[in-house]
Amino acid sequence: MSSIGHVRNYAVGNIVRRVVGFAMLPIYTRFLTPADYGVIGLLAFALAFIEPLFGAKLVTALPKFYFEVASERDKRAVIWAALSVTGVASAVSVVGVIFARGIGSEILFGDRRYSLALAIFSVTLLSRALEDTGMMYLRMHERSRLFLAISMIKLVVQVALNVLLVVYLHKGVVGAVLSGAISSVLIGVALTGYVSHRELPAFDWKIAGRMLQFSWPLWVSGLAGLYVGFAGGIYLRIFGTLGDVGRLGLALKFASIAGMLIWIPFSQHWEPMFYRYYREDKGKEKLQIAFIGVSALLFVTGVGVSIFATPVIDLMSTSSFHAAAAVVPILTLGLIVNQLRGFFSFSFLATGHTKLSSILQYITAAVLSVSYVALIPRYGLAGAATAQCGAFVFAFVFSRVLSRQYYDAGLRIRSLIIFAAIGVVACASSNVLAGQEIATTASVILRAVIFLVASLLIAVTGIRSIKSVDESVFDALPRPLRKFASMA
């Protein structure tokens, strides 16, 4: 299979794995309350926070060390170090969470009603670690079709279990958590069996030690990123209600669609290309074109999600979730800006200043915390969304200014500002012109017209920006696009 085929399968597989949560929304929003949905979000945060501290997850080190060693035995030792060290540490963590489930539930939710759900969900500490290691093994050996097939199987199994446990058996939060745990355990065990069958056991303490030494700084940095991603739910639980936590979780599901569809496939393909273009004479021009192109695609997708969030959420959920739609646009803007920050963070990675990325993450976390405390008590859900978006914009600006001291790719953000302005106007127009007083069909049609106009404006701006960077790339575009951009 060609490299393009592998990239396509990995991209689709990763999207499928992430779309599981989105596929659950029609079920969750119909058969769970906003408070129940908030509980699931806080459980995910708690386990994700425990994982880097006590899970000793070595999957990030697996490809680096696997391709560095020469002998087959050492390669097997790398794989088994990841499986055994991560497996044992994660299993111990699971036992600890199960024994402390009552106290943990009281800390997270203010009572012990959800101690069983916490205990069940803790099993995924081990199963997801094994699952991630197995999926990385498939990627290292370019078994992209199997990677895609397993991703599809997990999606089908988890949806089926949710229908059984949540819809038919009415198990609520416990049913939703149990479906995720069962599907993860099945896939984790199957992948571990597959790897064990292909790789005879081997272990080397020196290799395991080097892998731990490589991984722990990434865990420390990841904690800040995890906090940034989940802290809104914690502060809403403290200063607001569990219902608002659930509504924020639903809004974030929609806001993350643009990244899931555009940024994740792009970054998986372009991450190694960044280093290649960093060393080329015309690498800066290529990075600028990539920045403009992916920015335009992100904003087109983000505008579409933001404009249609209201009718979709109204259709798929009960009225108690409808307030989530109002904060989707601002959350989408923040997430897009945060993803594009990766272009500037690359300067730190390419020049070996990786600590600056970690420091910036913790600065962002500090700014976010202050913003949450200032805005959530007064504005609730809207305050949480505004605080997150503001913190991400701050991090973007700070990264851009700081990165120029190490590697200046000359990335122009003028087009980005125009994209954002078009998006803001489009979302505001859809809310004003396609409000609740208009019939549903007319509202959807009007939103579609607004989205089409905004998309065309973003496309014209993007194409013209690309032309200003490199006319040869513009000339290589299909003639209708060139002609349209010139006429508009």
ABEGO torsion letter per residue (X at the ends): XBAAAAAAAAAAAAAAAAAAAAAAAAAAAAABBAAAAAAAAAAAAAAAAAAAAAAGBAAAAAAAAAAABABAAAAAAAAAAAAAAAAAAAAAAAAAAAAAAAAAAAAAAGBAAAAAAAAAAAAAAAAAAAAAAAAAAAAAAGBAAAAAAAAAAAAAAAAAAAAAAAAAAGAEAAAAAAAAAAAAAAAAAAAAAAAAAABBBBBBAAAAAAAAAAAAAAAAAAAAAAAAAAAAAAAAAAABBAAAAAAAAAAAAAAAAAAAAAAAAAAAAAAAAAAAAAABAAAAAAAAAAAAAAAAAAAAAAAAAAAAAAAAAAAABBAAAAAAAAAAAAAAAAAAAAAAAAAAAAAAAAAGBAAAAAAAAAAAAAAAAAAAAAAAAAAEAAAAAAAAAAAAAAAAAAAAAAAAAABBAGBBAAAAAAAAAAAAAAAAAAAAAABAABBAAAAAAAAAAAAAAAAAAAAAAAAAAAAAABAAAAAABBAAAAAAAAAX
